[in-house]
């Protein structure tokens, strides 16, 4: 088990996470006081949801379980992809400056 201070964890996060992926455990210290432990992730097994370790973490059964336990509230609306696809970009008349060109012009005129 490794013990690392917060600054070292922030500066070398990738290295510490690699250590954890390989099965190691990292204890995070705040001024020599343990405040957290980073352990390898293991898929949760929950008989109530009927989930197994082979299921993806966010399987439908897991989300249903979290909703029953009032941990999450799932949205009820349908996606708006059809609505967004129905709109076409506005065509500007030829010779009209782009938004970027207008912004740059405004900045030059403001003297900043």
N, C-alpha and C positions, 0 to 999 in steps of 0.2 A: 504494500500500500504506500502510495506517495502522499506527502503532505506539501501543499503549495500555498503560498500567500496570494491574495487577490491580484496584486499587481503582476506577479509572475504568471498567473492563470490568464489574465487579460493579454499579456504580451506573447504568450506561447500556447494559446488555446488549441490550435491545430495539433501540436505535439502531444498535449495532454489528452485530447480526445482520441488520438491514435492509440495511446497507451490504454485508455479505457476500452476501445474497440477490441483490443487484443486480450481483454479479460482483466485488466488492472482496475484498481479502485483509487480515486483521488480524493483526499480530504482537503477542503478549502479552509484556509485559516485567515482570520481577520485579527491582526496583531497577536498572533500565536494562540488565538482562541478558535477552535473548530466551529465553523458555522454551516457547512454543507458537505455532502459527500456525493461524488459523481461515480455512479456504478454502471456497468454494462446494462443495456436495455434488454429486457426479456419480455416476449409477448405474454400478455396476461391471459390466464385461462379462467373463464367464468362459467360455471355450470348453469347459472340462471339464464344466461343469454345463449347457451349452447355453442359458444365460440371455442375454437381450438387454437393451439399455437400456430397452426398452418394458415389461419385466417389473417388477412391484412388487418393492421391496427385499427383502421377506421371502417371496418366492415359494418354493413347495415345493422347486424345484430348488436354490435357494440354501441352504435349511435342510439338505437332504440333503448338499450339498457341505461345509457347516460341520460336520456330524456325521461325515462320512468323515475330515475333517482333525482330528477330536477337539477342535474348538473349543467345541462345545456337545454336550449330551446331552439329547435330547428325552424327555419323559415317556412312559411306556408305558401308563398307566392311562386308562380311559375317564372322561369327565366325570361328575360326581355330580349333575347337574341333576335327574335322575329321582328320586333319593333325597331331595333337598331339597324337591322339590315334593310328596312323599308326606306330609310332616308338616304338621299343622294347628296353629295357635296354640291354646294352652289357654284355655278360657273360664273366667274367674273368676266366683265368685258375685256377685250384685248387692250393691253397697255395699262391696265390697273395695277398699281404696285401691290406687292404681297404684304402680308401682315408684318413680316420681318423688316421689310424696307420702310414701312410706315413707322414702326417702332424706332428704327435707327434714325430716321429723319426727326422724330419727336425728341429724341435724346440730343441730337445735334442742336436743335433749336432751343432746348432748355438750358444749354450751356454747361451741363454736367459732364 
